[in-house]
């Protein structure tokens, strides 16, 4: 796909190229910097004021959103006031620069920095100015090497008892059980809804948990698993049913006798939350199957079950893979549900709760960072797949 | 062909029956919390929420004072044609449709005669909502008519904080991503291909990777615990998806429209603001809902960036802190959970069409 715009006819001279490059980099960094500076000053002012809270909130919203919009406007005006050649050269960076600067600051660089931190002990790399590496290299590198532990944090990730439990839960329960359950539930509901008059309503209601926060969902399900003292009426639905059938009541998520299977009670919550997502994608895919194929199969005497396994499943296989991958990525990072329901106790720890505990409670940033890097490595195959898809799309030549 | 049509009918019934059952299963958890949030705090703790539905339960028809009848509480007593000891009566003695039960202690207690009747224990009110919404001190009425002053949970303050966090953290990334998407789609610059590959590569990067370094930067910039900090963080984390989705949409707009505008002498900026933004409303809306729900429902980023300061707490944090400190206070938890769900549910049902469209456009957040 070609781009629009005034083409630069003259071959720019070397000096021009260097200046253009400098200006581009400058713009990319300058816009966010200036935006940031003004937002920051506004904030100091707001924080110092003692206006009612809702006024501060309103001003903050207008200030934040308006400030960013005005900056784009001003920088664009500046660039457009240059000669057409320079406008053509620099304008793309007014448009793209801020996004790239933020991506680098918040995702690309942190990945490298986290990897660097993961090579160090508890306190991470020494807190020394980088310039010291040049002014006083001896002392700088001595300080660095004193904290340097190499890959031993990674060894710990795969040998630490708690981490092994977390890895087991992520792989066995979250990827191995929660993911297929969500996919199967979504598929079942999509197929049923497709044949029902009440399709819209049913889908809408099953989709609804997608709008609920994990913390909210944790409260909802805690209430279902709630256990009252023996003798008192059970106010939790699950225990009321169990007691009604004459069974023994439990707190379920903290019922360690059946450990590690108490994780299943957390898995149910996520299936409840995510099945709607799977359903929506499957539903759209099923609608894409040509009606003639299914009609022809019915004419030939195929049963509904045969149609499902021999036609529908193969036809939507691509969507099944996409949905499965998405849910795997999601469950790899599962945090809120586990953290609010059990705090990772009773053998329900997962990678993300371990990451949080190590990084922010135990303040062991080296270990925490190594866990984050392991999470990143786990999604690398998906990243490569996405990039391959991009190459095949050929949006970019 | 009668058998075929009856076959079809039974199939339809089966499909709708199973579907209805699943929908019910999906809804019951929410209904339970919703119904409980209006119940009296004492009722929630002692009776299950489905008691608000009509059910058969023991209802007292008569109260007898055993001392007035001159009964000996230490031996078997005969009341209403039933003979039982104190211990048996305290557990409840059933006979047919009536039950005798001892209420209170042995020396001063009374005997209640109960009958099974259809009842609903409605008694619904907004007291719980009052207690969680208001800050500082709240007067609550207890079951015995006395009032008690308790500290509220200031959910209204948290709601305001959530809005202050969510609205800019939704609009700012959309604005930045829309500019970038236009740049990638319709402008020519060196490194265009490379930078777009970076955007796509960052799509699935887990945000855990960024938290420690970002927290350090924010500490040196004094941004921890500020709205500006969390706007920036959510903007950074939401940008890859926003740029990718909007690029897919904007690059697919008809080329002729843009060329015509160019021939008329319009600049990129004019084309972007006057032509592209209005044409992209569906894509902008679908990402906006995503980001809105994501930021509103986020717990991890808020926990780390906003920290423990109660003045800037968002609803998920307030709710989680009640779970942590007063996990048995169901009257607060159910009302709080419902308050936290209200705005996203309204947004969700109001704009579901755009949300589904965004999902189908391949939205996976890192």
Interface residues (C-beta under 8 A of the other chain):
Chain A: X1 X2 X3 X4 X5 X7 X24 X36 X39 X40 X43 X47 X53 X54 X57 X60 X61 X64 X65 X68 X69 X72 X73 X76 X80 X89 X91 X92 X93 X94 X95 X96 X98 X99 X100 X102 X103 X105 X106 X107 X108 X109 X110 X111 X113 X114 X117 X188 X189 X192 X193 X195 X196 X197 X198 X201 X202 X204 X205 X206 X207 X208 X209 X210 X211 X212 X213 X214 X215 X216 X218 X219 X220 X221 X222 X223 X224 X226 X232 X233 X234 X235 X236 X237 X240 X272 X275 X277 X280 X281 X284 X304 X322 X326 X329 X332 X333 X335 X336 X339 X340 X352 X355 X356 X359 X360 X365 X368 X369 X371 X372 X373 X375 X376 X379 X382 X383 X386 X387 X390 X395 X396
Chain B: X11 X12 X15 X16 X18 X19 X20 X22 X23 X26 X27 X28 X29 X30 X32 X33 X36 X44 X45 X46 X47 X48 X49 X50 X157 X160 X161 X163 X164 X167 X168 X171 X172 X175 X176 X177 X179 X180 X182 X183 X184 X185 X186 X187 X188 X189 X192 X193 X195 X196 X197 X198 X199 X200 X201 X202 X203 X204 X205 X206 X207 X208 X209 X210 X211 X212 X213 X214 X217 X221 X223 X226 X227 X228 X231 X232 X233 X235 X236 X237 X239 X240 X243 X251 X258 X259 X262 X267 X268 X269 X272 X293 X296 X297 X298 X299 X300 X304 X315 X316 X319 X320 X323 X324 X327 X330 X333 X334 X336 X337 X340 X341 X344 X345 X347 X348 X349 X352 X355 X356 X359 X360 X362 X364 X366
